[in-house]
Amino acid sequence: MVLDLVVIGTAVTLGPLHNSAFILLLSSRHGVRQGLAFLLSWLANLIAVIACVMLLTGGQPPARHSVPSTAATVAKLTIGLALVLYSAHRHRRPHGPHGPPRWAARIDNASPAAAASLAWVLQPWALVGAGAATAVDANLSTLADWLALAGYCLLATLSLIVMEMYVVWVPAVANARLNALRSWLAQRQEQLIVTLALLLGLWLTARSIAELVA
């Protein structure tokens, strides 16, 4: 479980779409405040999903090859296959120039509530679902699993935490470098999405098949 959560959390935190949006928020008029609203909403979403899973399982992992355990593994397999197919679809479709999203023009006047809502919209829910299916195996009677779940939520938020702290500490330097990073992400957005989806999809597929046949 721990290794799967690390892989999924890393894929979440490296996603180019939410990182680009977060940089836009940070470079706006009230960037630190809007960025914090986005960050807290993002983290709260992850925690809420894990909390729902723990409520359903009672904090105890289901027996191996039981119906709940098999259902969670099949869910991960389905997500893995979907990610592989999605990466193939995005790789084959024509790549025209992408303009900035429509909401980007209104970012300066966005409220913290709007920034928090944007975090919900940009959350990679397929990956969050894979994390939830993995968390089914958590045993809350052990400290290690508590730490694993907390670490997963923090890892999936790590890029946002680092950028927020960077802007707070050295705003002038941070804004210049983060805007350069946003330009780099925009130029390579398709390649990054395809690569992340393919690698995570193959990982989830392989791990799920291994769990089903073991």
Accessible surface in RSA format (square Angstrom, percent):
REM  Atomic radii and reference values for relative SASA: ProtOr
REM  Chains: A
REM  Algorithm: Lee & Richards
REM  Probe-radius: 1.40
REM  Slices: 20
REM RES _ NUM      All-atoms   Total-Side   Main-Chain    Non-polar    All polar
REM                ABS   REL    ABS   REL    ABS   REL    ABS   REL    ABS   REL
RES MET A   1    50.38  26.1  13.04   8.6  37.34  88.9  15.32  13.0  35.07  46.5
RES VAL A   2    82.11  54.0  80.70  73.1   1.41   3.4  80.75  70.2   1.36   3.7
RES LEU A   3    93.92  52.3  89.35  63.9   4.57  11.5  91.26  64.1   2.66   7.2
RES ASP A   4     2.25   1.6   2.25   2.2   0.00   0.0   0.06   0.1   2.19   2.2
RES LEU A   5     2.60   1.5   2.60   1.9   0.00   0.0   2.60   1.8   0.00   0.0
RES VAL A   6    72.16  47.5  71.57  64.8   0.59   1.4  72.13  62.7   0.03   0.1
RES VAL A   7    39.98  26.3  35.58  32.2   4.40  10.6  38.65  33.6   1.33   3.6
RES ILE A   8     0.00   0.0   0.00   0.0   0.00   0.0   0.00   0.0   0.00   0.0
RES GLY A   9     0.00   0.0   0.00   N/A   0.00   0.0   0.00   0.0   0.00   0.0
RES THR A  10    51.77  36.8  51.77  52.5   0.00   0.0  43.25  58.1   8.52  12.9
RES ALA A  11     8.68   8.0   5.23   8.1   3.46   7.9   6.62   9.3   2.06   5.5
RES VAL A  12     0.63   0.4   0.00   0.0   0.63   1.5   0.33   0.3   0.30   0.8
RES THR A  13     8.94   6.4   8.79   8.9   0.15   0.4   8.79  11.8   0.15   0.2
RES LEU A  14    98.28  54.7  89.26  63.9   9.02  22.7  90.19  63.3   8.09  21.8
RES GLY A  15    13.33  16.4   0.00   N/A  13.33  16.4  13.33  36.6   0.00   0.0
RES PRO A  16     4.88   3.6   4.88   4.4   0.00   0.0   4.88   4.0   0.00   0.0
RES LEU A  17    84.20  46.9  79.49  56.9   4.70  11.8  80.29  56.4   3.90  10.5
RES HIS A  18     4.26   2.3   4.04   2.8   0.22   0.6   0.05   0.1   4.21   4.9
RES ASN A  19    11.39   7.9  11.39  11.0   0.00   0.0   3.12   7.5   8.27   8.0
RES SER A  20    19.24  16.3  19.24  25.7   0.00   0.0  17.71  37.7   1.52   2.1
RES ALA A  21     2.39   2.2   1.14   1.8   1.24   2.8   1.90   2.7   0.48   1.3
RES PHE A  22     0.00   0.0   0.00   0.0   0.00   0.0   0.00   0.0   0.00   0.0
RES ILE A  23     1.24   0.7   1.01   0.8   0.23   0.5   1.01   0.7   0.23   0.6
RES LEU A  24    28.13  15.7  27.82  19.9   0.31   0.8  27.82  19.5   0.31   0.8
RES LEU A  25     0.35   0.2   0.35   0.2   0.00   0.0   0.35   0.2   0.00   0.0
RES LEU A  26     5.55   3.1   0.78   0.6   4.77  12.0   0.78   0.5   4.77  12.8
RES SER A  27    49.32  41.7  19.23  25.7  30.09  69.3  12.82  27.3  36.49  51.1
RES SER A  28    12.98  11.0   0.00   0.0  12.98  29.9   2.81   6.0  10.17  14.2
RES ARG A  29   160.12  67.2 124.22  63.3  35.90  85.5  57.58  78.7 102.54  62.1
RES HIS A  30    78.81  43.1  71.68  49.8   7.13  18.3  49.29  50.8  29.52  34.3
RES GLY A  31     5.57   6.9   0.00   N/A   5.57   6.9   1.34   3.7   4.23   9.5
RES VAL A  32    66.65  43.9  64.39  58.3   2.26   5.5  64.39  55.9   2.26   6.1
RES ARG A  33   128.24  53.8 121.60  62.0   6.64  15.8  58.98  80.6  69.26  42.0
RES GLN A  34     0.00   0.0   0.00   0.0   0.00   0.0   0.00   0.0   0.00   0.0
RES GLY A  35     0.00   0.0   0.00   N/A   0.00   0.0   0.00   0.0   0.00   0.0
RES LEU A  36    82.84  46.1  82.84  59.3   0.00   0.0  82.84  58.2   0.00   0.0
RES ALA A  37    19.81  18.2  10.08  15.6   9.73  22.1  18.00  25.3   1.81   4.8
RES PHE A  38     0.00   0.0   0.00   0.0   0.00   0.0   0.00   0.0   0.00   0.0
RES LEU A  39    14.78   8.2  14.78  10.6   0.00   0.0  14.78  10.4   0.00   0.0
RES LEU A  40    97.28  54.2  94.10  67.3   3.19   8.0  94.46  66.3   2.82   7.6
RES SER A  41    21.24  18.0  13.52  18.0   7.73  17.8  11.67  24.8   9.58  13.4
RES TRP A  42     0.00   0.0   0.00   0.0   0.00   0.0   0.00   0.0   0.00   0.0
RES LEU A  43    32.75  18.2  32.75  23.4   0.00   0.0  32.75  23.0   0.00   0.0
RES ALA A  44    54.31  49.9  47.49  73.3   6.83  15.5  51.37  72.3   2.94   7.8
RES ASN A  45    20.97  14.5  17.89  17.3   3.08   7.4   3.33   8.0  17.64  17.0
RES LEU A  46     1.01   0.6   0.38   0.3   0.63   1.6   0.65   0.5   0.35   0.9
RES ILE A  47    89.63  51.0  89.00  66.3   0.63   1.5  89.36  64.3   0.27   0.7
RES ALA A  48    53.64  49.3  46.98  72.5   6.67  15.2  53.23  75.0   0.41   1.1
RES VAL A  49    35.76  23.5  32.99  29.9   2.77   6.7  35.67  31.0   0.09   0.2
RES ILE A  50    13.37   7.6  13.37  10.0   0.00   0.0  13.37   9.6   0.00   0.0
RES ALA A  51    46.71  42.9  38.98  60.2   7.73  17.6  45.61  64.2   1.10   2.9
RES CYS A  52    72.84  55.1  71.21  79.4   1.63   3.8  21.25  53.8  51.59  55.6
RES VAL A  53    15.70  10.3  15.64  14.2   0.07   0.2  15.70  13.6   0.00   0.0
RES MET A  54    19.80  10.3  16.10  10.7   3.70   8.8  16.69  14.2   3.11   4.1
RES LEU A  55   149.07  83.0 124.65  89.2  24.42  61.4 127.35  89.4  21.72  58.4
RES LEU A  56   158.15  88.1 123.54  88.4  34.61  87.0 126.15  88.6  32.00  86.1
RES THR A  57    34.97  24.9  12.60  12.8  22.38  53.3  21.02  28.2  13.95  21.1
RES GLY A  58    59.99  74.0   0.00   N/A  59.99  74.0  36.25  99.5  23.75  53.2
RES GLY A  59     3.15   3.9   0.00   N/A   3.15   3.9   2.68   7.4   0.47   1.0
RES GLN A  60    94.97  53.1  91.25  66.7   3.72   8.9  45.70  97.3  49.27  37.4
RES PRO A  61    51.89  37.8  35.38  32.2  16.51  60.0  35.38  29.2  16.51 102.6
RES PRO A  62    30.32  22.1   9.13   8.3  21.19  77.0  20.25  16.7  10.07  62.6
RES ALA A  63    72.30  66.5  54.78  84.5  17.51  39.8  66.12  93.1   6.17  16.4
RES ARG A  64   157.96  66.3 130.86  66.7  27.11  64.5  64.37  88.0  93.60  56.7
RES HIS A  65    97.60  53.3  71.22  49.5  26.38  67.5  54.32  56.0  43.29  50.4
RES SER A  66    32.24  27.2  21.56  28.8  10.68  24.6  32.09  68.3   0.15   0.2
RES VAL A  67   125.47  82.6 119.32 108.0   6.15  14.8 122.45 106.4   3.03   8.2
RES PRO A  68    78.88  57.5  69.15  63.0   9.73  35.4  75.78  62.6   3.09  19.2
RES SER A  69    17.55  14.8  16.12  21.5   1.43   3.3   0.69   1.5  16.87  23.6
RES THR A  70    49.12  34.9  46.95  47.6   2.17   5.2  41.62  55.9   7.50  11.3
RES ALA A  71    58.13  53.4  45.27  69.9  12.85  29.2  52.80  74.4   5.33  14.1
RES ALA A  72    14.74  13.5   8.21  12.7   6.53  14.8  14.11  19.9   0.62   1.7
RES THR A  73    11.25   8.0  11.16  11.3   0.09   0.2   0.31   0.4  10.95  16.5
RES VAL A  74    66.79  44.0  66.79  60.5   0.00   0.0  66.79  58.0   0.00   0.0
RES ALA A  75    41.03  37.7  33.90  52.3   7.12  16.2  40.68  57.3   0.34   0.9
RES LYS A  76     5.12   2.5   5.12   3.1   0.00   0.0   3.21   2.9   1.91   2.0
RES LEU A  77    32.75  18.2  32.75  23.4   0.00   0.0  32.75  23.0   0.00   0.0
RES THR A  78    80.60  57.3  77.48  78.5   3.12   7.4  62.92  84.5  17.68  26.7
RES ILE A  79    30.28  17.2  28.91  21.5   1.37   3.3  30.28  21.8   0.00   0.0
RES GLY A  80     0.00   0.0   0.00   N/A   0.00   0.0   0.00   0.0   0.00   0.0
RES LEU A  81    85.77  47.8  85.60  61.2   0.17   0.4  85.60  60.1   0.17   0.5
RES ALA A  82    53.51  49.2  45.44  70.1   8.07  18.4  50.02  70.4   3.49   9.2
RES LEU A  83    13.85   7.7  13.64   9.8   0.20   0.5  13.85   9.7   0.00   0.0
RES VAL A  84    35.15  23.1  35.03  31.7   0.12   0.3  35.03  30.4   0.12   0.3
RES LEU A  85   126.55  70.5 122.31  87.5   4.24  10.7 122.61  86.1   3.94  10.6
RES TYR A  86    92.47  43.2  87.29  49.7   5.18  13.5  74.01  55.6  18.46  22.8
RES SER A  87     3.04   2.6   2.57   3.4   0.47   1.1   0.71   1.5   2.33   3.3
RES ALA A  88    33.93  31.2  27.17  41.9   6.76  15.4  33.93  47.8   0.00   0.0
RES HIS A  89   109.55  59.9 101.76  70.7   7.79  19.9  69.76  71.9  39.79  46.3
RES ARG A  90    23.10   9.7  23.10  11.8   0.00   0.0   0.47   0.6  22.63  13.7
RES HIS A  91   125.62  68.7 114.61  79.7  11.01  28.2  72.71  74.9  52.91  61.6
RES ARG A  92   197.40  82.9 164.76  84.0  32.64  77.7  56.73  77.5 140.67  85.3
RES ARG A  93    84.59  35.5  76.60  39.0   7.99  19.0  28.20  38.5  56.38  34.2
RES PRO A  94   126.99  92.5 103.76  94.6  23.23  84.4 115.28  95.2  11.70  72.7
RES HIS A  95    98.17  53.7  61.89  43.0  36.27  92.8  54.88  56.6  43.28  50.4
RES GLY A  96    40.97  50.5   0.00   N/A  40.97  50.5  29.52  81.0  11.45  25.6
RES PRO A  97   144.90 105.6 110.93 101.1  33.97 123.5 122.50 101.1  22.40 139.2
RES HIS A  98   120.03  65.6  84.04  58.4  35.99  92.1  65.41  67.4  54.62  63.6
RES GLY A  99    59.47  73.3   0.00   N/A  59.47  73.3  30.03  82.4  29.44  65.9
RES PRO A 100   115.78  84.4  91.79  83.7  23.98  87.2  98.45  81.3  17.33 107.7
RES PRO A 101    61.84  45.1  47.71  43.5  14.13  51.4  59.31  49.0   2.53  15.7
RES ARG A 102   216.57  90.9 202.09 103.0  14.48  34.5  82.83 113.2 133.74  81.1
RES TRP A 103    65.61  26.3  63.30  30.6   2.30   5.4  52.32  27.9  13.29  21.6
RES ALA A 104    16.78  15.4   8.26  12.7   8.52  19.4   8.49  11.9   8.30  22.0
RES ALA A 105    96.88  89.1  54.81  84.6  42.07  95.7  66.92  94.2  29.96  79.4
RES ARG A 106   152.63  64.1 148.57  75.7   4.06   9.7  67.79  92.6  84.84  51.4
RES ILE A 107    19.10  10.9  18.60  13.9   0.50   1.2  19.10  13.8   0.00   0.0
RES ASP A 108    63.15  44.2  61.23  60.9   1.92   4.5   9.22  21.7  53.93  53.8
RES ASN A 109   118.66  81.8  86.69  83.8  31.97  77.0  33.01  79.5  85.65  82.8
RES ALA A 110    22.08  20.3   9.86  15.2  12.22  27.8  17.01  23.9   5.08  13.4
RES SER A 111    54.27  45.9  47.87  63.9   6.41  14.8  41.63  88.7  12.64  17.7
RES PRO A 112    49.50  36.1  48.52  44.2   0.98   3.6  49.04  40.5   0.47   2.9
RES ALA A 113    70.68  65.0  60.29  93.0  10.39  23.6  67.29  94.8   3.38   9.0
RES ALA A 114    47.93  44.1  35.17  54.3  12.75  29.0  42.25  59.5   5.68  15.0
RES ALA A 115     1.59   1.5   0.00   0.0   1.59   3.6   1.59   2.2   0.00   0.0
RES ALA A 116    27.81  25.6  26.75  41.3   1.06   2.4  27.07  38.1   0.74   2.0
RES SER A 117    65.16  55.1  58.57  78.2   6.59  15.2  34.42  73.3  30.74  43.1
RES LEU A 118    23.81  13.3  21.07  15.1   2.74   6.9  23.41  16.4   0.40   1.1
RES ALA A 119     0.00   0.0   0.00   0.0   0.00   0.0   0.00   0.0   0.00   0.0
RES TRP A 120   144.95  58.2 144.95  70.2   0.00   0.0 124.86  66.6  20.09  32.6
RES VAL A 121    99.69  65.6  80.12  72.5  19.56  47.1  82.48  71.7  17.21  46.7
RES LEU A 122    39.82  22.2  28.14  20.1  11.68  29.4  30.79  21.6   9.03  24.3
RES GLN A 123     4.95   2.8   0.09   0.1   4.86  11.6   0.09   0.2   4.86   3.7
RES PRO A 124    36.27  26.4  24.75  22.6  11.52  41.9  36.27  29.9   0.00   0.0
RES TRP A 125    92.66  37.2  82.28  39.8  10.38  24.4  81.43  43.4  11.23  18.2
RES ALA A 126    50.92  46.8  36.90  57.0  14.01  31.9  45.62  64.2   5.30  14.0
RES LEU A 127    23.12  12.9  23.12  16.5   0.00   0.0  23.12  16.2   0.00   0.0
RES VAL A 128     3.23   2.1   2.96   2.7   0.27   0.7   2.96   2.6   0.27   0.7
RES GLY A 129    26.58  32.8   0.00   N/A  26.58  32.8  22.69  62.3   3.89   8.7
RES ALA A 130     0.00   0.0   0.00   0.0   0.00   0.0   0.00   0.0   0.00   0.0
RES GLY A 131     0.00   0.0   0.00   N/A   0.00   0.0   0.00   0.0   0.00   0.0
RES ALA A 132    14.64  13.5  13.99  21.6   0.65   1.5  14.26  20.1   0.38   1.0
RES ALA A 133    10.95  10.1   4.26   6.6   6.69  15.2   8.91  12.5   2.04   5.4
RES THR A 134     0.69   0.5   0.66   0.7   0.04   0.1   0.69   0.9   0.00   0.0
RES ALA A 135     0.00   0.0   0.00   0.0   0.00   0.0   0.00   0.0   0.00   0.0
RES VAL A 136    21.15  13.9  21.15  19.1   0.00   0.0  21.15  18.4   0.00   0.0
RES ASP A 137    61.68  43.2  51.96  51.7   9.72  23.0  14.33  33.7  47.35  47.2
RES ALA A 138     0.00   0.0   0.00   0.0   0.00   0.0   0.00   0.0   0.00   0.0
RES ASN A 139    36.27  25.0  36.27  35.1   0.00   0.0   6.44  15.5  29.83  28.8
RES LEU A 140    43.22  24.1  31.89  22.8  11.33  28.5  32.43  22.8  10.79  29.0
RES SER A 141    85.70  72.4  43.07  57.5  42.63  98.2  45.23  96.3  40.47  56.7
RES THR A 142    56.54  40.2  52.54  53.3   4.00   9.5  55.23  74.2   1.32   2.0
RES LEU A 143   130.69  72.8 119.23  85.3  11.47  28.8 121.01  85.0   9.69  26.1
RES ALA A 144    68.28  62.8  58.21  89.8  10.07  22.9  62.03  87.4   6.24  16.5
RES ASP A 145    23.79  16.7  23.79  23.7   0.00   0.0   0.00   0.0  23.79  23.7
RES TRP A 146   137.17  55.0 135.26  65.5   1.90   4.5 126.31  67.3  10.86  17.6
RES LEU A 147   112.52  62.7 105.64  75.6   6.88  17.3 105.96  74.4   6.56  17.6
RES ALA A 148    15.55  14.3   1.78   2.8  13.77  31.3  12.56  17.7   2.99   7.9
RES LEU A 149    10.70   6.0  10.37   7.4   0.33   0.8  10.68   7.5   0.02   0.1
RES ALA A 150    52.11  47.9  42.97  66.3   9.15  20.8  51.10  72.0   1.01   2.7
RES GLY A 151    33.34  41.1   0.00   N/A  33.34  41.1  29.80  81.8   3.53   7.9
RES TYR A 152     5.88   2.7   1.83   1.0   4.05  10.5   3.58   2.7   2.30   2.8
RES CYS A 153     7.53   5.7   7.53   8.4   0.00   0.0   3.59   9.1   3.93   4.2
RES LEU A 154    93.69  52.2  93.30  66.7   0.40   1.0  93.68  65.8   0.01   0.0
RES LEU A 155    44.19  24.6  40.44  28.9   3.75   9.4  43.67  30.7   0.52   1.4
RES ALA A 156     0.04   0.0   0.00   0.0   0.04   0.1   0.00   0.0   0.04   0.1
RES THR A 157     0.00   0.0   0.00   0.0   0.00   0.0   0.00   0.0   0.00   0.0
RES LEU A 158    82.28  45.8  82.28  58.9   0.00   0.0  82.28  57.8   0.00   0.0
RES SER A 159    24.59  20.8  16.94  22.6   7.65  17.6  24.25  51.6   0.34   0.5
RES LEU A 160     0.02   0.0   0.02   0.0   0.00   0.0   0.02   0.0   0.00   0.0
RES ILE A 161    41.91  23.8  41.90  31.2   0.01   0.0  41.91  30.2   0.00   0.0
RES VAL A 162    83.28  54.8  79.94  72.4   3.34   8.0  82.02  71.3   1.26   3.4
RES MET A 163    12.38   6.4  12.23   8.1   0.15   0.4  11.61   9.9   0.78   1.0
RES GLU A 164    11.70   6.7  11.67   8.8   0.03   0.1  10.27  19.9   1.43   1.2
RES MET A 165    81.38  42.1  80.03  53.0   1.35   3.2  63.55  54.0  17.83  23.6
RES TYR A 166    57.00  26.6  55.44  31.5   1.56   4.1  52.96  39.8   4.05   5.0
RES VAL A 167     5.15   3.4   4.12   3.7   1.03   2.5   4.12   3.6   1.03   2.8
RES VAL A 168    81.50  53.6  59.62  54.0  21.89  52.7  63.13  54.8  18.38  49.8
RES TRP A 169   174.28  69.9 148.08  71.7  26.21  61.5 125.86  67.1  48.42  78.5
RES VAL A 170    65.79  43.3  62.47  56.6   3.32   8.0  65.79  57.2   0.00   0.0
RES PRO A 171    71.77  52.3  71.77  65.4   0.00   0.0  71.77  59.3   0.00   0.0
RES ALA A 172    82.77  76.1  64.62  99.7  18.15  41.3  74.21 104.5   8.55  22.7
RES VAL A 173    71.13  46.8  66.46  60.2   4.67  11.3  71.08  61.8   0.05   0.1
RES ALA A 174     0.00   0.0   0.00   0.0   0.00   0.0   0.00   0.0   0.00   0.0
RES ASN A 175    45.13  31.1  44.28  42.8   0.85   2.0  15.47  37.2  29.65  28.7
RES ALA A 176    66.60  61.2  49.57  76.5  17.02  38.7  58.70  82.7   7.90  20.9
RES ARG A 177   155.60  65.3 147.27  75.1   8.33  19.8  45.99  62.9 109.61  66.4
RES LEU A 178    10.94   6.1  10.94   7.8   0.00   0.0  10.94   7.7   0.00   0.0
RES ASN A 179    50.65  34.9  49.21  47.6   1.44   3.5  21.14  50.9  29.51  28.5
RES ALA A 180    64.45  59.3  49.80  76.9  14.64  33.3  58.24  82.0   6.20  16.4
RES LEU A 181    70.77  39.4  65.81  47.1   4.95  12.5  70.17  49.3   0.59   1.6
RES ARG A 182    73.66  30.9  73.66  37.5   0.00   0.0   2.87   3.9  70.79  42.9
RES SER A 183    58.14  49.1  52.00  69.4   6.14  14.1  29.21  62.2  28.93  40.5
RES TRP A 184   108.80  43.7 106.42  51.5   2.38   5.6  93.53  49.9  15.27  24.8
RES LEU A 185    14.08   7.8  13.82   9.9   0.25   0.6  13.97   9.8   0.10   0.3
RES ALA A 186    65.77  60.5  44.42  68.5  21.35  48.6  46.38  65.3  19.40  51.4
RES GLN A 187   128.20  71.7  99.00  72.4  29.20  69.5  42.82  91.1  85.38  64.8
RES ARG A 188    86.14  36.2  86.14  43.9   0.00   0.0  18.66  25.5  67.48  40.9
RES GLN A 189    37.93  21.2  37.32  27.3   0.62   1.5   3.52   7.5  34.42  26.1
RES GLU A 190    16.60   9.5  15.32  11.6   1.28   3.0  15.22  29.4   1.38   1.1
RES GLN A 191   106.93  59.8 101.35  74.1   5.58  13.3  60.73 129.3  46.20  35.0
RES LEU A 192    45.47  25.3  45.09  32.3   0.38   1.0  45.47  31.9   0.00   0.0
RES ILE A 193    17.62  10.0  14.75  11.0   2.86   6.9  17.03  12.3   0.59   1.6
RES VAL A 194    21.48  14.1  21.47  19.4   0.01   0.0  21.48  18.7   0.00   0.0
RES THR A 195    67.26  47.8  65.21  66.1   2.05   4.9  43.36  58.2  23.90  36.1
RES LEU A 196    37.56  20.9  36.17  25.9   1.40   3.5  36.53  25.7   1.03   2.8
RES ALA A 197     9.62   8.8   4.75   7.3   4.87  11.1   8.99  12.7   0.63   1.7
RES LEU A 198    66.48  37.0  66.48  47.6   0.00   0.0  66.48  46.7   0.00   0.0
RES LEU A 199   108.18  60.2 102.48  73.3   5.69  14.3 103.15  72.4   5.03  13.5
RES LEU A 200     5.50   3.1   2.86   2.0   2.63   6.6   4.79   3.4   0.70   1.9
RES GLY A 201     0.00   0.0   0.00   N/A   0.00   0.0   0.00   0.0   0.00   0.0
RES LEU A 202    92.79  51.7  89.48  64.0   3.31   8.3  89.92  63.2   2.87   7.7
RES TRP A 203    75.29  30.2  69.30  33.5   5.99  14.1  74.42  39.7   0.88   1.4
RES LEU A 204     1.03   0.6   1.02   0.7   0.01   0.0   1.03   0.7   0.00   0.0
RES THR A 205    19.34  13.8  19.34  19.6   0.00   0.0  19.34  26.0   0.00   0.0
RES ALA A 206    63.58  58.5  51.78  79.9  11.80  26.8  57.93  81.6   5.65  15.0
RES ARG A 207    79.22  33.3  77.79  39.7   1.43   3.4  19.37  26.5  59.84  36.3
RES SER A 208     0.30   0.3   0.30   0.4   0.00   0.0   0.00   0.0   0.30   0.4
RES ILE A 209    84.15  47.9  83.99  62.6   0.17   0.4  84.15  60.6   0.00   0.0
RES ALA A 210    54.09  49.7  47.69  73.6   6.40  14.6  51.91  73.1   2.18   5.8
RES GLU A 211    45.65  26.2  40.22  30.4   5.44  12.9  26.84  51.9  18.81  15.4
RES LEU A 212    62.52  34.8  41.66  29.8  20.86  52.4  42.40  29.8  20.12  54.1
RES VAL A 213   118.32  77.9  83.32  75.4  35.00  84.3  89.93  78.1  28.39  77.0
RES ALA A 214    74.69  68.7  30.26  46.7  44.43 101.1  66.35  93.4   8.34  22.1
END  Absolute sums over single chains surface
CHAIN  1 A    11145.9       9446.0       1699.9       8223.8       2922.1
END  Absolute sums over all chains
TOTAL         11145.9       9446.0       1699.9       8223.8       2922.1
